[in-house]
Every structure is written in structure tokens, then in C-alpha cells.
Amino acid sequence: MSAQFNDVLHNGVSETNNYPKRSWPKDVGIISMEFYIPNWQVHCWLGSEADGFVGDNEDVNSLCLTVVSRLFTRQGYSPGDFGRVEVGTESILDRSKGVKTVLMQLFGDDASDVEGVDNVNACYGGTAALFNTVHWVESSGWDGRLGLVVAADIAIYAQGNARCTGGAGAVAMVVGPNAALVLDSVGQRVPQSGRSPLRQVLPVGLDICFARYREKYNRQVALNTPTKSGDLADKQQPQQLRLKDFDAIMFHTPYSKIVQKSLGRLVLSEYLHQKSKGEVDPQFESLSQFSGLSLENSHEVRNLEKELIEISRPLFESHTLSSLRVAKRVGNMYTPSLYGCLLSFLTSKEDDQLRGNRLAMFSYGSGMAATMYSITISSDVSRISKLVTPLRTVDSVLDARVKFAPAQFVEVLKQREDKHNCCDYVPCFATELMQPETYFLKQVDKEFRRHYQTNKIVN
């Protein structure tokens, strides 16, 4: 694949891409994906089947090294294909040296000509990295090479109920034109609000994002401005946005129950919007008892949440449940969480069934930053197959993980805690049962420098 891009110049676009210099790239989005889920699991609760975790010999650097090296070796990409690398994480090890800098050891002589840095804003960093990279491809500064987005985190909570919602993993996404997953041009980002109680921050962000997304969508349709290009225009745009018009609705997933509550909030938003237009769907009849509410004063209403979960259950089962397969078995991966849901959905269908699907995506990070955006899947099955085929191993990877008892899990976390911010040590967690082609932390020297090594590649 590298030969396709070796004639790229800084001031032009590769002719092998069939794009003349400075031409506007079409169908920009996600071309390929790779994932890494660590090989250890512990069974838990709160709607999940298991949580993933790592020992003291894996950190965010090793997770990112693993997922990017696998992208190169398993999918045929090479360092010279990429002109930008953006990392999203909140598991930072060094406030000065970013994970992106660590990844450059995989790029050899090409490392000095790769743009991008780390993006840190709680769980939102992966989406920020994705948007930055898409905007780079769509900008006048694009040189014709691909972009690479890496989202990775290790979520560990203190002892108590929240500990069972932890997780770990990494997702890499190749961004460029002629993509299988095209990011639509409508979307809304919400900056920090700071006016709502902590328990309401995510629902408030969701309410605002969906309302703004709906406004932008309806305005574009009214202006007859297409939200897609190229081969994506063959599916008729609905005149008014309805949740049921999406083929899937996905959320940042700290745990499964909060996803059901979030979908219920979207249903309430849609009901109140329809009521204001005088055209309420019969399926929302039971919400008439709450017709005097607004979104702003609905958060503390008794019995509303339970009613919303019940009325949204059919939509949840048809549009959201299939996206939770990884989350239920890995836990909260922080920045890769939403993209683990995307991976789950894509591998739940045959390639041909994905053609033209429209996906609603809600990304959220404490603080808060939030976006609702949408993706349209190409109608070109060859693009879809290129993206999805390497991901279909996810269930076998999940099944093959080593199971730990809760007491062993607690002991492993204690080992990590004891070595936090230590120098001059060699990690003690076993490497023998790691998956092939996995990077791990070999040593932290006296100068706090971290040295990594990969285990033997099994052909």
C-alpha cells in the first residue's frame, strides 16, 4: 500500500488517489479499523458480563503500540501512508511527552514528517482526535496521505460499586477519502456548562446535542443541501428527523444501564418536539401524562425515567442493543468506548446489510464536552468488506481471554498501584499468556524512561 502514497508532495495530492491537486476529497471518514482488547477478564455486574483489565506490564503506551503495529502487520498499511497521527486518551503517563511521540518509534524514518498530538478531555479525546483528522483531510493543508486516529485507555476505579465498570482497550481508525464510514456534515458540540448537578451533566449534554443536531439536520433538508456525497446520495433523506430513521443509535458507554436511560432521554426529546409541532406519534401516547414538562425541568420527575426506559425498549432492542456486545464484555474503555460500540454494530451484520445504514453517534467526556453526529455507511460493499472483515475476530478474541477470580483481580490492581510513578523496576505480571503481537512494558529505568518490547509473533 505504501507505493500508492510515495509520490505525495507537501503541496499537492497524490495522483494515484485520482485527486487533482487541491481537489476537495469525497466521502471522508473511516476507511479501516483495528482493535486491541487485553487478554484478561473478570466477571462483574451492573449489566455487564465481564470487565477487561491489564497488569503492571501494560499501560496506555503499550496498548497504542500494539493496536498500531497490528494495523500495519495485519492490514498492509505502512508508516509512509500516514501524514497525521492523533491520539485520544485520558490515561496519560507524562504531562510533557505524549503517547503520539511514543508511537513514532513504529514509524522509523517517516516519524519526522507526521503531524498530530494527543487529545485529552476525559472520554471525549477519541472523538476530538477523529474530528481533527477528518478536518485535516478536508482542509487545504492536506497532502494526500491518510490520517490515523488512536483511542486507548485503562479505566480503574477505587474499591466499591464503581470498580466493576472499569475496562481497558484500544481502537485505531484510518481516516481518508472514499471511506466506508462517512462522517456527515451536521453535528453539534457542547462546551462546558457547569450549571447542572453532576448526576445530570450527561443527560443535559445529550438533550442539547440532540436538539441542535435535529435543528441542523432539518435546516439542511429544508435548504435541500445534501449531507453526503458520491455514492451515498441514493438513500432518500427524511424530511423531518426521527429516531427511527436511523439504522442504529450508539452512545458512549460507561455501563449498559446508562445507555438505556440515554435512549429514553432521546425519546422524551423527540416526544416534546413532536408535541410542539402538533404531530405526536401514537407510540408516545403514554407520555401524555408528562406533556407539561420541558427538557430542563424533567430531570427530577418521579417515575419519568422508568416510563422512558419502558417506552424506548423496542427502539433499544432494534437500534442500540447490538452495539453493546463489546462494552458488556470489556467494560468502560473511556475514549474508545463509543468506537467499541461501533465495532460491535458493524460485526453484528453481514456486509451487504450495512449498505447505506445511517448511524447516530453520541460522544461524551466529563468536564464536559459532548457531540452528537452521524455516520453514513457507503453503498460500496468492497469498502465495507475492507473495513469489517478484519474486525470479525472480535468474538473469538473475547472468548479466548484468561479469566481471573475477583480476588486475583484485586491483587493485580494492587500491584499496579504499588508501582505507580516508581522507577528502576521490572514489571512482575506474566507475559506468557499475552496475545501474539502484543507490546508490553519491559522496564522503567532509573531515569523514569519506559522501555517496551513485543512478544513473539505467531504466524
C-alpha positions in Angstrom: 0.0 0.0 0.0 2.9 2.4 0.7 3.7 2.6 -3.1 0.3 4.3 -3.5 1.4 7.2 -1.5 5.1 7.5 -2.1 4.7 10.2 -4.8 2.9 12.6 -2.4 4.3 16.1 -2.1 3.5 18.6 0.6 1.9 21.0 -1.8 -0.1 18.5 -3.8 -2.3 15.4 -3.8 -1.2 12.0 -4.9 -2.3 11.4 -8.5 -2.6 7.7 -7.7 -5.5 8.7 -5.5 -7.2 10.1 -8.6 -7.5 13.5 -7.0 -6.1 16.5 -8.8 -4.0 19.0 -6.8 -6.2 20.9 -4.2 -9.3 19.0 -5.1 -12.0 18.5 -2.5 -11.8 14.9 -1.2 -15.1 13.0 -1.3 -16.6 10.7 1.3 -14.2 11.5 4.0 -14.4 9.2 7.0 -13.1 5.9 8.4 -11.5 3.5 5.9 -10.2 0.8 8.2 -10.2 -0.1 11.9 -8.1 -2.2 14.2 -8.7 -3.1 17.9 -6.8 -4.4 20.9 -8.6 -5.9 23.9 -6.2 -7.2 26.6 -6.2 -10.9 27.4 -7.5 -10.7 30.9 -11.1 -10.6 32.2 -13.0 -10.7 35.5 -16.8 -11.3 35.8 -18.8 -8.5 37.3 -22.3 -6.9 37.4 -24.2 -3.7 36.6 -25.4 -5.1 33.3 -22.0 -6.3 32.1 -20.8 -9.8 31.7 -17.1 -9.1 32.3 -14.5 -6.4 32.6 -11.2 -6.3 30.9 -8.1 -5.2 32.7 -4.3 -5.2 32.5 -1.4 -6.0 34.8 1.6 -3.8 35.7 3.3 -4.6 32.4 0.7 -2.8 30.2 -0.1 0.9 30.0 -1.6 3.3 27.6 1.6 3.4 25.6 1.8 -0.4 25.1 -1.9 -0.5 24.2 -1.4 2.0 21.5 1.8 0.4 20.2 0.0 -2.9 20.0 -3.0 -1.6 18.1 -1.0 0.4 15.6 1.6 -2.3 15.0 -1.2 -4.8 14.3 -2.8 -2.3 11.9 0.5 -2.3 10.0 1.1 -6.1 10.0 -2.4 -7.4 9.6 -3.9 -4.9 7.2 -1.0 -3.9 5.0 -0.5 -0.3 6.0 3.0 1.2 6.4 4.2 4.3 8.2 4.7 6.2 5.0 1.0 6.1 4.3 0.2 8.5 7.1 0.6 12.2 7.3 -1.2 12.7 10.6 -1.5 10.7 13.8 -3.9 11.9 16.6 -4.2 10.1 19.9 -7.2 10.3 22.3 -6.6 9.2 25.9 -7.1 10.2 29.5 -4.6 7.7 30.8 -1.6 10.0 30.5 1.7 8.9 31.8 3.7 12.0 31.1 2.3 15.6 31.1 5.0 16.6 28.6 5.7 13.6 26.4 2.6 12.4 24.6 1.6 8.9 23.5 1.9 10.1 19.9 5.6 10.6 20.5 5.9 7.1 21.7 4.1 5.7 18.7 6.7 7.4 16.4 9.1 4.6 17.2 7.0 2.5 14.9 7.4 5.0 12.0 11.2 4.9 11.6 12.5 7.5 9.1 8.9 8.7 8.4 8.4 9.9 12.0 9.8 13.4 11.4 7.0 14.1 8.8 3.9 13.2 10.7 1.6 15.8 12.2 -0.7 15.4 15.3 -0.6 15.3 19.1 -2.6 13.8 22.0 -6.1 14.9 22.8 -7.0 14.9 26.5 -10.6 15.7 27.7 -11.8 12.7 29.7 -13.7 10.2 27.5 -14.1 12.7 24.6 -10.5 12.6 23.4 -11.0 9.9 20.8 -13.8 11.8 19.1 -11.7 15.0 19.2 -8.9 13.2 17.6 -11.3 11.8 14.9 -12.7 15.2 14.1 -9.3 16.8 14.0 -8.1 14.2 11.5 -11.3 14.4 9.3 -11.0 18.2 9.2 -7.3 17.9 8.2 -8.2 15.7 5.3 -10.9 18.2 4.2 -8.5 21.2 4.6 -6.2 23.0 2.2 -3.3 21.7 4.3 -4.0 18.0 3.4 -1.1 16.5 1.4 -2.9 13.4 0.2 -1.7 10.9 2.8 -4.0 9.1 5.2 -4.7 10.1 8.8 -4.5 7.7 11.8 -6.6 8.1 15.0 -5.8 6.0 18.1 -8.1 5.9 21.1 -6.9 4.0 24.2 -7.4 3.9 27.9 -7.2 1.9 31.1 -10.2 2.5 33.4 -9.6 1.6 37.1 -11.9 2.7 39.9 -11.5 2.6 43.6 -12.9 -0.3 45.6 -16.7 -0.1 45.7 -19.6 -0.4 43.3 -17.9 1.6 40.5 -14.9 -0.8 40.3 -16.9 -3.3 38.2 -17.4 -0.7 35.5 -13.7 -0.5 34.7 -12.1 -1.7 31.4 -9.2 -1.4 29.0 -8.7 -1.4 25.3 -7.6 0.4 22.2 -9.1 1.2 18.8 -7.2 2.5 15.7 -9.0 4.2 12.8 -7.6 5.0 9.4 -9.2 8.3 8.0 -9.3 9.4 4.4 -11.4 9.8 1.3 -13.5 7.1 -0.3 -14.3 5.8 3.1 -16.7 3.0 4.2 -18.0 5.2 7.1 -18.5 8.7 6.0 -19.0 11.4 8.7 -22.0 13.5 7.8 -21.5 17.3 7.9 -24.2 18.0 10.5 -23.4 17.7 14.2 -23.2 19.7 17.4 -20.5 20.1 20.1 -21.4 21.3 23.6 -18.7 23.1 25.7 -18.7 23.0 29.4 -21.9 24.1 31.0 -21.3 23.9 34.7 -24.9 24.8 35.6 -26.3 21.3 36.3 -25.8 18.9 39.2 -23.2 16.3 38.5 -25.7 13.5 38.1 -27.5 15.5 35.4 -24.5 16.6 33.3 -24.6 13.7 30.8 -28.4 13.9 30.2 -28.2 17.7 29.8 -25.4 17.3 27.3 -27.4 14.7 25.4 -30.5 16.9 25.4 -28.7 19.9 24.0 -26.7 17.8 21.4 -29.8 16.1 20.0 -31.8 19.3 19.8 -29.0 21.1 18.0 -28.4 18.1 15.7 -32.1 18.0 14.8 -32.2 21.7 14.1 -29.1 21.5 11.8 -30.5 18.4 10.0 -33.9 19.8 9.4 -32.4 23.1 8.2 -30.2 21.3 5.7 -33.1 19.3 4.4 -35.2 22.5 4.1 -32.4 24.1 2.1 -32.0 21.0 0.0 -28.3 20.8 0.9 -27.1 17.2 0.9 -25.3 15.9 4.0 -23.5 13.3 1.9 -21.7 13.0 -1.4 -20.8 10.5 -4.1 -22.3 7.1 -3.8 -24.2 8.0 -0.5 -26.9 10.0 -2.2 -29.0 7.0 -3.2 -31.0 6.8 0.1 -33.8 9.4 0.4 -33.4 11.9 3.1 -36.4 12.0 5.6 -37.9 15.5 5.7 -38.1 15.6 9.5 -35.6 13.8 11.6 -37.0 10.9 13.6 -35.0 8.4 15.8 -36.5 5.5 13.9 -35.0 6.9 10.7 -31.5 5.9 11.9 -30.4 2.3 11.5 -28.5 2.3 14.8 -28.1 4.7 17.7 -24.9 4.4 19.7 -23.6 6.1 22.9 -20.5 6.5 25.0 -21.0 3.6 27.4 -19.7 3.7 31.0 -22.1 0.8 31.6 -25.1 -0.6 29.8 -27.9 0.7 32.1 -26.9 4.3 31.4 -27.3 3.7 27.7 -30.9 2.6 28.2 -31.5 5.8 30.2 -29.8 7.9 27.5 -32.0 6.5 24.7 -35.0 7.2 26.9 -33.9 10.8 27.1 -33.8 11.0 23.3 -37.3 9.6 23.1 -38.5 12.3 25.5 -36.8 14.9 23.4 -38.5 13.6 20.3 -41.9 13.5 22.0 -41.7 17.1 23.3 -40.5 18.2 19.8 -43.4 16.5 18.1 -45.9 17.8 20.6 -44.7 21.4 19.9 -45.4 20.7 16.2 -48.8 19.1 16.9 -47.9 15.7 15.4 -47.2 13.2 18.1 -46.7 9.5 17.1 -49.2 7.1 18.7 -46.3 5.1 20.3 -45.7 8.1 22.6 -49.3 8.1 24.0 -48.2 7.0 27.5 -46.1 10.1 27.8 -49.1 12.5 27.6 -49.1 12.5 31.5 -45.8 14.4 31.2 -46.9 16.7 28.5 -46.5 19.8 30.7 -42.8 19.2 31.1 -39.8 20.7 29.3 -36.4 19.0 29.0 -35.0 21.4 31.5 -37.4 20.6 34.3 -37.8 16.9 33.7 -34.7 15.5 35.5 -36.2 15.1 38.9 -39.7 14.0 37.9 -40.7 10.9 39.7 -41.4 7.8 37.6 -40.4 9.5 34.3 -37.2 7.6 33.9 -38.8 4.3 34.4 -41.5 5.2 31.8 -38.9 6.3 29.3 -36.9 3.1 29.6 -40.1 1.1 29.1 -41.4 3.0 26.1 -38.0 3.1 24.4 -37.4 -0.6 24.9 -38.4 -1.7 21.3 -36.1 1.0 19.9 -33.3 0.0 22.2 -33.6 -3.7 21.1 -33.7 -2.8 17.4 -31.3 0.1 17.3 -28.9 0.0 20.2 -28.5 -3.4 21.8 -26.3 -4.8 19.1 -23.8 -2.1 19.7 -23.2 -3.1 23.3 -21.6 -6.5 22.7 -18.0 -5.4 23.4 -19.0 -3.0 26.2 -20.8 -5.8 28.1 -17.7 -8.0 28.0 -14.9 -5.4 28.4 -16.4 -2.6 30.4 -15.8 1.2 30.1 -12.8 1.8 27.8 -13.1 5.6 28.2 -12.0 7.2 24.9 -12.5 4.0 22.7 -15.9 3.3 24.3 -18.1 4.7 21.6 -15.9 3.1 18.9 -16.1 -0.2 20.6 -19.9 0.2 20.2 -19.3 1.0 16.5 -17.2 -2.2 16.2 -19.9 -4.2 17.8 -22.6 -2.9 15.5 -20.5 -3.4 12.3 -19.8 -7.0 13.2 -23.4 -7.8 14.1 -24.5 -7.7 10.4 -23.4 -9.1 7.1 -21.5 -6.7 4.9 -24.4 -6.3 2.4 -26.8 -5.5 5.3 -24.7 -2.5 6.2 -25.0 -0.7 2.9 -26.4 2.8 3.3 -27.0 2.5 7.0 -27.2 5.8 9.0 -25.8 5.7 12.4 -26.4 8.2 15.2 -23.3 8.6 17.5 -23.2 10.4 20.9 -19.8 11.1 22.3 -19.3 12.4 25.8 -16.5 13.4 28.1 -16.7 14.7 31.7 -16.0 18.3 32.0 -18.0 18.5 29.8 -17.5 18.1 26.1 -20.2 16.2 24.0 -21.2 15.8 20.4 -24.0 14.1 18.6 -23.0 13.3 15.0 -23.9 10.8 12.3 -22.2 8.4 10.0 -23.5 7.1 6.7 -22.1 3.8 5.6 -21.1 3.5 1.9 -23.2 1.6 -0.5 -20.0 0.1 -1.9 -19.7 -3.4 -0.4 -16.0 -3.6 -1.3 -15.3 -0.6 1.0 -17.4 -2.2 3.8 -15.7 -5.5 3.5 -12.3 -3.9 3.7 -13.3 -2.2 6.9 -15.3 -5.0 8.6 -13.6 -8.3 7.7 -10.5 -7.7 10.0 -12.9 -6.9 12.9 -14.9 -10.1 12.8 -12.4 -11.8 15.0 -13.6 -9.8 18.0 -15.9 -12.5 19.5 -13.1 -15.1 19.3 -10.7 -12.7 21.0 -13.2 -12.0 23.8 -13.9 -15.7 24.2 -10.2 -16.6 24.5 -9.3 -14.3 27.3 -7.9 -15.6 30.6 -10.5 -15.5 33.4 -9.5 -14.2 36.8 -11.3 -14.5 40.1 -12.3 -11.3 41.8 -9.7 -11.7 44.5 -7.0 -12.2 41.9 -8.2 -9.1 40.0 -8.0 -7.0 43.2 -4.4 -8.3 43.7 -3.4 -7.4 40.2 -4.7 -3.8 40.7 -2.8 -3.6 44.0 0.4 -4.5 42.1 -0.3 -1.7 39.6 -1.0 0.8 42.4 2.2 -0.1 44.3 4.3 0.5 41.2 2.6 3.8 40.1 5.2 6.5 39.5 8.0 4.2 40.5 11.3 4.0 38.7 14.1 1.3 38.4 11.8 -1.7 38.3 10.8 -4.6 36.1 7.0 -5.4 36.0 6.1 -8.7 37.6 2.8 -9.6 35.7 3.2 -12.6 33.5 3.7 -12.2 29.7 3.4 -15.9 28.7 -0.4 -15.8 28.2 -0.5 -12.5 26.3 -2.0 -12.5 22.8 0.6 -12.7 19.9 1.9 -9.4 18.7 1.4 -7.6 22.0 3.6 -4.8 23.3 4.4 -4.8 27.0 6.4 -2.7 29.4 9.7 -4.4 29.9 11.4 -1.9 32.3 11.2 1.5 33.9 14.8 2.7 34.4 16.3 4.9 37.0 15.5 8.0 34.9 11.8 7.0 34.7 12.2 6.1 31.0 9.9 3.4 29.9 11.1 0.6 27.7 8.7 -1.6 25.6 9.1 -4.9 23.9 6.8 -7.1 21.8 6.2 -10.8 22.4 6.9 -13.4 19.7 4.8 -13.2 16.6 2.9 -16.4 15.9 2.2 -17.0 12.2 
